[in-house]
Amino acid sequence: MNEIRNKKEFRLAFQKLKRSKAWRGTIDERKQKFINCHMELNSIYGRDINLEFNGISEEYNNINGASALSGYYPSDNTIVLSCKLSVITFMQLWLRAIGVDPLDAITLSKEVFSEIFPVSARKLLNVDGLYVKADPNTNDPNNDPIGSGA
């Protein structure tokens, strides 16, 4: 697990995605930013993993858990981002695609996301292993902000 996380190029690819402001622009512009990161990751790891988008829409952008419909399909060697363009979901699926154990991919994506996007990471909650934006209107003691080290 540490071998992947410590790969400077992996972090750099996501730092470039951050600098591109992947959350800004039209849906097509935002998709292109993910495609650019994806192509760089394929180059870094010498892979030919496919990337597809399914139902990406502005209406899903602020719905927690919308990206849970995304997945990695080994039989097709394809990552499918569904409903919402989520950096942490994309990161987790990329780790799965290169052979990282599913639980390690969750942990590792959380760690790398927190390093690169610390402000955004502090706003996320762990809900059964799914990272969602915190609802500022809740005082649920079971919430696990991922930036808190909890």
C-alpha positions as CSV (number, residue, x, y, z in Angstrom):
1,M,0.0,0.0,0.0
2,N,2.7,2.5,0.9
3,E,4.5,1.9,-2.4
4,I,1.5,3.3,-4.3
5,R,0.8,6.2,-1.9
6,N,4.5,7.3,-1.8
7,K,4.7,7.4,-5.6
8,K,5.5,11.0,-6.2
9,E,3.9,10.8,-9.7
10,F,0.5,9.5,-8.3
11,R,0.3,12.5,-6.0
12,L,1.5,14.9,-8.7
13,A,-1.2,13.7,-11.1
14,F,-3.9,14.6,-8.5
15,Q,-2.1,17.8,-7.6
16,K,-2.4,18.8,-11.3
17,L,-6.1,17.9,-11.2
18,K,-6.5,20.2,-8.2
19,R,-4.6,23.0,-10.0
20,S,-6.9,22.5,-13.0
21,K,-9.9,23.3,-10.6
22,A,-11.7,20.2,-11.7
23,W,-14.8,21.4,-9.9
24,R,-15.1,24.4,-12.2
25,G,-16.4,24.8,-15.8
26,T,-19.0,23.0,-17.8
27,I,-19.6,19.3,-17.4
28,D,-17.6,18.7,-20.6
29,E,-14.7,20.9,-19.4
30,R,-14.7,19.1,-16.0
31,K,-14.8,15.6,-17.7
32,Q,-11.8,16.6,-19.8
33,K,-9.9,17.5,-16.6
34,F,-10.6,14.0,-15.2
35,I,-9.6,12.5,-18.6
36,N,-6.3,14.4,-18.5
37,C,-5.5,13.0,-15.0
38,H,-6.6,9.5,-16.1
39,M,-4.3,9.6,-19.1
40,E,-1.4,10.7,-17.0
41,L,-2.1,7.9,-14.5
42,N,-2.2,5.4,-17.3
43,S,1.2,6.7,-18.5
44,I,2.7,6.6,-15.0
45,Y,1.6,3.0,-14.4
46,G,2.0,1.7,-17.9
47,R,-1.7,0.7,-18.0
48,D,-4.5,1.0,-20.5
49,I,-7.4,1.4,-18.1
50,N,-10.6,2.8,-19.7
51,L,-12.6,5.7,-18.3
52,E,-16.3,6.2,-19.0
53,F,-18.9,8.6,-17.7
54,N,-22.5,7.7,-17.0
55,G,-25.2,10.2,-16.3
56,I,-22.8,13.0,-15.1
57,S,-25.1,16.0,-14.5
58,E,-25.2,19.2,-12.5
59,E,-28.3,18.0,-10.8
60,Y,-26.3,15.3,-9.0
61,N,-23.4,17.6,-8.1
62,N,-24.6,18.4,-4.6
63,I,-26.3,15.1,-3.8
64,N,-24.3,13.1,-1.2
65,G,-23.5,9.6,-2.2
66,A,-24.3,10.2,-5.9
67,S,-20.9,8.9,-6.9
68,A,-21.5,5.6,-5.1
69,L,-22.9,4.3,-8.4
70,S,-19.4,4.6,-9.9
71,G,-17.3,1.5,-10.1
72,Y,-14.3,-0.3,-11.5
73,Y,-15.1,-3.2,-13.8
74,P,-12.1,-5.6,-14.1
75,S,-13.6,-7.7,-16.9
76,D,-13.6,-4.6,-19.1
77,N,-10.7,-2.9,-17.3
78,T,-12.9,0.2,-17.1
79,I,-13.6,2.9,-14.5
80,V,-17.1,4.3,-14.7
81,L,-17.8,7.6,-13.0
82,S,-21.5,7.9,-12.6
83,C,-23.8,10.8,-11.7
84,K,-21.1,13.0,-10.1
85,L,-17.5,13.8,-10.8
86,S,-15.9,13.0,-7.5
87,V,-12.1,13.2,-7.0
88,I,-12.0,10.9,-4.0
89,T,-14.2,8.3,-5.9
90,F,-12.0,8.6,-8.9
91,M,-8.8,8.2,-6.8
92,Q,-10.3,5.1,-5.0
93,L,-11.3,3.5,-8.3
94,W,-7.9,4.1,-9.8
95,L,-6.3,2.4,-6.9
96,R,-8.7,-0.6,-7.3
97,A,-7.9,-0.7,-11.0
98,I,-4.1,-1.1,-10.3
99,G,-4.7,-3.9,-7.8
100,V,-5.0,-2.2,-4.4
101,D,-7.2,-4.1,-2.0
102,P,-10.7,-2.5,-1.7
103,L,-10.3,-1.6,1.9
104,D,-6.8,-0.3,1.4
105,A,-8.0,1.8,-1.6
106,I,-10.6,3.5,0.7
107,T,-7.9,4.2,3.3
108,L,-5.3,5.3,0.8
109,S,-7.7,7.5,-1.2
110,K,-8.7,9.2,2.1
111,E,-5.1,9.8,3.0
112,V,-4.0,11.2,-0.3
113,F,-7.2,13.2,-0.8
114,S,-6.6,14.7,2.7
115,E,-3.0,15.6,1.8
116,I,-3.9,17.3,-1.5
117,F,-7.3,18.7,-0.6
118,P,-7.1,19.4,3.1
119,V,-9.9,22.0,3.3
120,S,-12.3,19.8,1.3
121,A,-11.3,16.7,3.3
122,R,-12.2,18.4,6.6
123,K,-15.7,18.9,5.2
124,L,-16.3,15.2,4.5
125,L,-17.8,12.5,6.8
126,N,-17.3,8.8,6.8
127,V,-20.7,7.1,6.4
128,D,-20.1,3.4,6.3
129,G,-16.9,3.9,4.3
130,L,-18.5,6.4,1.9
131,Y,-17.1,9.9,2.1
132,V,-19.8,12.5,1.8
133,K,-20.0,16.3,2.4
134,A,-20.9,17.1,6.0
135,D,-24.3,18.4,6.7
136,P,-23.8,21.6,8.8
137,N,-27.2,21.1,10.2
138,T,-26.5,17.9,12.0
139,N,-25.0,17.2,15.4
140,D,-24.8,13.4,14.9
141,P,-22.0,12.1,17.3
142,N,-21.5,9.1,14.9
143,N,-20.1,11.4,12.1
144,D,-16.4,10.8,11.5
145,P,-14.9,13.9,9.8
146,I,-12.0,12.5,7.8
147,G,-9.8,15.5,8.4
148,S,-10.1,15.0,12.2
149,G,-7.9,12.0,12.5
150,A,-10.9,10.2,14.0
